[in-house]
Amino acid sequence: MAGSANEEKTFKRFLELFLREMRPPLQEDVPLPMRPLTDLISEDEVEGECLDLCLQHLCKYNCPFSLAAALARATADSILQSDLSMYYLNKSVEDGTDTLPQIDSVKLARLVFNKLCETCCHWLKEFPYRRRHLPYYETSIHAIKNMRRKMEDKHVVIPDFNTLFNLQDQEEQAFYAVFDGHGGVDAAIYAANHLHVNLVRQEMFSQDPGEALCHCFKVTDERFIQKASREKLRCGTTGVVTFLRGRTLYVAWLGDSQVMMVKRGQPVELMKPHKPDREDEKKRIEALGGCVIWFGTWRVNGSLSVSRAIGDSEHKPYICGDADHTTFNLDGSEDYLILACDGFYDTVNPDEAVRVVSDHLQENNGDTAMVAHKLVASARDAGSSDNITVIVVFLRDPRLPPPSDEPEEEPVEDAEEEKEEVESLQSELVCQDGGAENGGKNRGGWPLQQCSAPADLAYEDRMDSFTDRTSLSIMGPDLRAETGCFRLPASSSLPPMRTVMPDLISPYGGGGAAWRPYSEDGPSGYRQKPQPKPRVPSYTQTTSDGQLLEVAALFPQEGRRKRRLEVMPLRRESQRLIRRARESHGPLSCFPSVPYPLRSPERKPGIAFPHVTHSKRV
């Protein structure tokens, strides 16, 4: 309950400062905070546009995503329940037998921002009850225009899918997607704003998300073709989507945007891109009367180098909108996913991508903030001139060692003793950047989700979509009033986190404290059987001369498990020899005790080292 109270206090503080900074555009002479990317909107597009505008604007202020998603949902629901007839344009568009009313996107945007301010004011007075959320998957994002004239890529990152769509009875869900437009950016914008909305609307979504993904691709394709016909658009987009529900991964794709998995340090193929040179795709196209010819690369009818896409109405049915999908059960040994467009995968092979990520993590002690930047740079250095978008989703904490394939066989007695020592050590050596002193209990060791700042996205006056934001934190925004963002006062009651500021503050993310496993404080010591237990004071204990021993600083976090794994076999062997000598009534002095864990001989200034003696029995 204390965590919920702190979270609510943090959110209310953000709402107060946000409302102080934002001026509601009530009158038409007041400029909008941002303009919509499209001019005309139909009724079935209202929800997606509302969610996009709200999240895009809130995340400019580094709003925690869980709060931004809840505010966007409340604002969209309020607009969907209101009468929008006054925002209809005078002329309607004939679509077959139906007359589709068109809404002026600028007027709708003004309504959205006013409703958002009303919702924030109401929540500031009476904050609604909200359930606690699990930490997000740690994520790194980077996108560049590269050498192209325009940026036609879009990407979607929704780490808190349940809050955004007010889903109460589902496991934790997350949605990630990359869309690579061609012939214009309109198709990619449309897919990024509406595909996830169409997903939730599918009847089979709760029972079969994989099938629902395929259906939502088809619906998105059909509706964009109608929009393109009304507005004379000639463009299309490929797309790849990964949807995580609990421990199940669903993948769906159209075209040559791809996703790969890395498991235990090895690349795993999840899909085959839709390209004209695929034998089954070539047969399908030729059976419909089309052809696949070489013109710099293999192209459908000598035009497009992809065989499936959303849009491209003039190339139907050869370029179809039927997505493929696959499902994977996660067992905990998966390292991360890499979603990217063809600007990346055409120049970087899976093995090279794994090497780049591995080298970066080793050089930066597991810090993931710039992983996507490294991958984008590797593709550009390899000769890619296309737009490049990369999303890296870490499925486990990269700072922890991978789970072992086979459990180590050991005597039951030794295993129990090791478990007791590990538990006591964890309680004694609390991580300095995320311990019990900061409030909270064991949270499973997951660090907070983080994003790196996208670069070269501003080919227009506003950011691409709400998914191109640069900060997705679950708690505690970093608020700076002097730069257009706010800064909340630091509080020891809030859990530490890794926060990356948006690009209006810094083009690259900054580092902070990441969550790691810890337990509550408790006394423990190094046990040397059959000798008495020499005790090491915990970092909260005070010595006789009044000095505070910073024990956590003596044992670096990243080295503890390694030292434990190195010492435990020696310790078990020593115990076996001691028991054998005791049984034979021999001397014990030939088996010196092994201190656990080994302590670094390096002394650090300003830190008192505990002196523990290990006597030997003769």
Backbone hydrogen bonds, N-H to C=O, Kabsch-Sander energy under -0.5 kcal/mol:
donor,donor_aa,acceptor,acceptor_aa,energy
5,A,1,M,-2.4
6,N,2,A,-2.5
7,E,3,G,-2.4
8,E,4,S,-2.7
9,K,5,A,-2.3
10,T,6,N,-2.4
11,F,7,E,-2.7
12,K,8,E,-2.5
13,R,9,K,-2.0
14,F,10,T,-2.1
15,L,11,F,-2.5
16,E,12,K,-2.4
17,L,13,R,-2.2
18,F,14,F,-2.9
19,L,15,L,-2.5
20,R,16,E,-1.5
21,E,17,L,-1.6
22,M,18,F,-2.9
26,L,24,P,-2.2
30,V,27,Q,-1.4
41,I,103,I,-1.9
45,E,42,S,-1.6
46,V,43,E,-1.2
49,E,45,E,-2.1
50,C,46,V,-2.6
51,L,47,E,-2.4
52,D,48,G,-2.1
53,L,49,E,-2.5
54,C,50,C,-2.4
55,L,51,L,-2.4
56,Q,52,D,-2.5
57,H,53,L,-2.1
58,L,54,C,-2.7
59,C,55,L,-2.3
60,K,56,Q,-0.7
60,K,57,H,-0.7
61,Y,57,H,-0.6
61,Y,58,L,-1.3
62,N,59,C,-1.3
63,C,58,L,-1.3
65,F,473,S,-2.0
66,S,473,S,-0.6
68,A,64,P,-2.7
69,A,65,F,-3.2
70,A,66,S,-1.6
71,L,67,L,-2.6
72,A,68,A,-2.5
73,R,69,A,-2.3
74,A,70,A,-2.3
75,T,71,L,-2.5
76,A,72,A,-2.6
77,D,73,R,-2.4
78,S,74,A,-1.9
79,I,75,T,-2.0
80,L,76,A,-2.6
81,Q,77,D,-1.5
82,S,79,I,-1.0
84,L,82,S,-0.7
87,Y,84,L,-1.8
88,Y,85,S,-1.4
89,L,102,Q,-2.9
93,V,100,L,-2.0
95,D,98,D,-3.2
97,T,95,D,-0.6
98,D,95,D,-1.9
100,L,93,V,-2.8
100,L,98,D,-0.6
103,I,41,I,-3.0
104,D,87,Y,-1.6
105,S,39,D,-2.2
108,L,104,D,-2.2
109,A,105,S,-2.4
110,R,106,V,-2.0
111,L,107,K,-2.0
112,V,108,L,-2.5
113,F,109,A,-2.3
114,N,110,R,-1.9
115,K,111,L,-2.5
116,L,112,V,-2.3
117,C,113,F,-1.9
118,E,114,N,-2.1
119,T,115,K,-2.6
120,C,116,L,-2.3
121,C,117,C,-2.3
122,H,118,E,-2.3
123,W,119,T,-2.6
124,L,120,C,-1.9
125,K,121,C,-1.3
126,E,122,H,-2.5
138,E,394,F,-0.6
139,T,450,Q,-1.0
140,S,392,V,-2.3
142,H,390,V,-2.1
144,I,388,I,-2.6
147,M,385,S,-0.7
148,R,145,K,-1.4
152,E,150,K,-0.7
154,K,179,F,-2.7
156,V,177,A,-2.8
158,I,175,F,-3.2
161,F,173,Q,-1.8
164,L,160,D,-1.7
165,F,161,F,-1.4
166,N,163,T,-0.8
167,L,162,N,-2.6
168,Q,166,N,-0.6
174,A,244,L,-2.0
175,F,158,I,-2.3
176,Y,242,T,-2.4
177,A,156,V,-2.3
178,V,240,V,-2.0
179,F,154,K,-3.5
180,D,238,T,-1.1
181,G,152,E,-2.2
181,G,179,F,-0.7
182,H,236,G,-2.6
189,I,185,V,-2.4
190,Y,186,D,-2.5
191,A,187,A,-2.5
192,A,188,A,-2.5
193,N,189,I,-1.8
194,H,190,Y,-1.7
195,L,191,A,-2.2
198,N,194,H,-2.6
199,L,195,L,-1.7
200,V,196,H,-1.6
201,R,197,V,-1.3
202,Q,198,N,-0.5
202,Q,199,L,-1.3
205,F,202,Q,-1.5
208,D,204,M,-3.4
212,A,208,D,-2.1
213,L,209,P,-2.2
214,C,210,G,-1.6
215,H,211,E,-2.1
216,C,212,A,-2.5
217,F,213,L,-1.9
218,K,214,C,-1.8
219,V,215,H,-2.7
220,T,216,C,-2.5
221,D,217,F,-2.3
222,E,218,K,-2.5
223,R,219,V,-2.5
224,F,220,T,-2.2
225,I,221,D,-2.1
226,Q,222,E,-1.7
227,K,223,R,-2.1
228,A,224,F,-3.3
229,S,225,I,-2.1
230,R,226,Q,-2.0
231,E,227,K,-2.5
232,K,228,A,-0.8
233,L,228,A,-2.1
236,G,182,H,-2.2
237,T,310,I,-2.1
238,T,180,D,-2.1
239,G,254,L,-2.7
240,V,178,V,-2.0
241,V,252,A,-3.1
242,T,176,Y,-3.0
243,F,250,Y,-3.0
244,L,174,A,-2.5
245,R,243,F,-0.6
245,R,248,T,-2.3
246,G,172,E,-2.5
248,T,245,R,-1.7
249,L,328,F,-3.4
250,Y,243,F,-2.6
251,V,326,T,-2.7
252,A,241,V,-2.2
253,W,324,D,-2.0
254,L,239,G,-3.0
257,S,254,L,-0.5
258,Q,340,A,-2.3
260,M,338,I,-1.7
261,M,268,V,-2.0
262,V,336,Y,-2.5
263,K,261,M,-0.5
263,K,266,Q,-2.9
264,R,333,S,-1.3
266,Q,263,K,-1.6
268,V,261,M,-3.4
270,L,259,V,-0.6
274,H,255,G,-2.4
275,K,273,P,-1.1
278,R,275,K,-1.8
282,K,278,R,-2.7
283,K,279,E,-2.1
284,R,280,D,-1.9
285,I,281,E,-2.4
286,E,282,K,-2.4
287,A,283,K,-2.2
288,L,284,R,-1.0
289,G,286,E,-1.2
290,G,285,I,-2.4
293,I,299,R,-2.1
295,F,293,I,-0.6
295,F,297,T,-2.7
299,R,293,I,-2.9
300,V,304,L,-3.3
301,N,291,C,-3.5
301,N,299,R,-0.6
302,G,299,R,-0.9
303,S,300,V,-2.2
304,L,300,V,-0.9
307,S,274,H,-1.3
308,R,274,H,-0.5
309,A,320,C,-1.9
310,I,237,T,-2.9
312,D,235,C,-2.6
315,H,312,D,-1.9
316,K,313,S,-1.2
318,Y,315,H,-0.7
319,I,315,H,-2.1
320,C,307,S,-1.2
320,C,318,Y,-1.0
323,A,321,G,-0.7
324,D,253,W,-1.8
326,T,251,V,-2.4
328,F,249,L,-2.7
330,L,247,R,-2.9
330,L,328,F,-0.5
335,D,262,V,-3.0
336,Y,262,V,-1.2
337,L,393,V,-2.5
338,I,260,M,-2.4
339,L,391,I,-2.9
340,A,258,Q,-2.5
341,C,389,T,-1.2
344,F,341,C,-1.5
345,Y,341,C,-1.8
346,D,342,D,-2.1
347,T,344,F,-1.4
348,V,344,F,-1.7
353,A,349,N,-2.1
354,V,350,P,-2.3
355,R,351,D,-2.0
356,V,352,E,-2.4
357,V,353,A,-2.2
358,S,354,V,-2.7
359,D,355,R,-2.7
360,H,356,V,-2.1
361,L,357,V,-2.5
362,Q,358,S,-2.2
363,E,359,D,-2.3
364,N,360,H,-1.6
365,N,362,Q,-0.8
366,G,361,L,-3.2
367,D,364,N,-1.7
371,V,368,T,-1.6
374,K,370,M,-2.0
375,L,371,V,-2.0
376,V,372,A,-2.6
377,A,373,H,-2.5
378,S,374,K,-2.2
379,A,375,L,-2.0
380,R,376,V,-2.3
381,D,377,A,-2.7
382,A,378,S,-1.3
383,G,380,R,-1.3
384,S,379,A,-2.2
388,I,144,I,-2.1
390,V,142,H,-2.7
391,I,339,L,-2.8
392,V,140,S,-2.9
393,V,337,L,-2.0
393,V,391,I,-0.6
394,F,138,E,-3.0
394,F,392,V,-0.6
395,L,335,D,-1.7
395,L,393,V,-0.6
396,R,335,D,-1.1
400,L,397,D,-1.5
415,A,411,P,-2.3
416,E,412,V,-2.4
417,E,413,E,-2.2
418,E,414,D,-2.7
419,K,415,A,-2.3
420,E,416,E,-2.3
421,E,417,E,-2.3
422,V,418,E,-2.6
423,E,419,K,-2.4
424,S,420,E,-2.4
425,L,421,E,-2.6
426,Q,422,V,-2.6
427,S,423,E,-2.0
428,E,424,S,-1.8
429,L,425,L,-3.4
430,V,428,E,-1.2
434,G,431,C,-1.5
438,N,435,G,-1.6
439,G,436,A,-1.7
446,W,443,R,-0.7
455,A,143,A,-1.1
459,Y,457,L,-2.3
468,D,465,S,-2.3
469,R,466,F,-0.9
479,L,477,P,-0.9
480,R,478,D,-0.5
480,R,486,F,-1.9
481,A,479,L,-0.5
483,T,480,R,-0.7
483,T,485,C,-0.6
484,G,481,A,-1.1
485,C,480,R,-2.0
488,L,477,P,-0.7
494,L,491,S,-1.3
499,T,497,M,-0.7
505,I,502,P,-2.1
506,S,502,P,-1.9
513,A,497,M,-1.0
519,S,426,Q,-0.6
522,G,427,S,-0.5
526,Y,534,P,-1.3
527,R,525,G,-0.6
528,Q,526,Y,-0.5
531,Q,528,Q,-1.7
536,V,524,S,-0.7
539,Y,428,E,-0.8
541,Q,538,S,-1.9
543,T,547,Q,-2.4
546,G,543,T,-1.7
549,L,541,Q,-1.0
549,L,547,Q,-0.6
550,E,548,L,-0.6
551,V,549,L,-1.6
553,A,550,E,-0.7
554,L,550,E,-0.7
554,L,551,V,-1.1
555,F,551,V,-0.9
559,G,556,P,-1.2
560,R,556,P,-0.8
560,R,557,Q,-0.9
561,R,557,Q,-0.6
563,R,559,G,-2.3
564,R,560,R,-2.5
565,L,561,R,-2.5
566,E,562,K,-1.8
567,V,563,R,-2.2
568,M,564,R,-2.4
570,L,566,E,-0.5
571,R,567,V,-2.5
572,R,568,M,-2.9
573,E,569,P,-2.2
574,S,570,L,-2.3
575,Q,571,R,-2.3
576,R,572,R,-2.3
577,L,573,E,-2.3
578,I,574,S,-2.3
579,R,575,Q,-2.7
580,R,576,R,-2.4
581,A,577,L,-2.5
582,R,578,I,-2.6
583,E,579,R,-2.3
584,S,580,R,-1.5
585,H,582,R,-1.1
586,G,581,A,-2.6
591,F,588,L,-1.8
600,S,554,L,-0.5
607,I,604,K,-1.5
612,V,610,P,-0.7
613,T,611,H,-0.5
615,S,613,T,-0.5
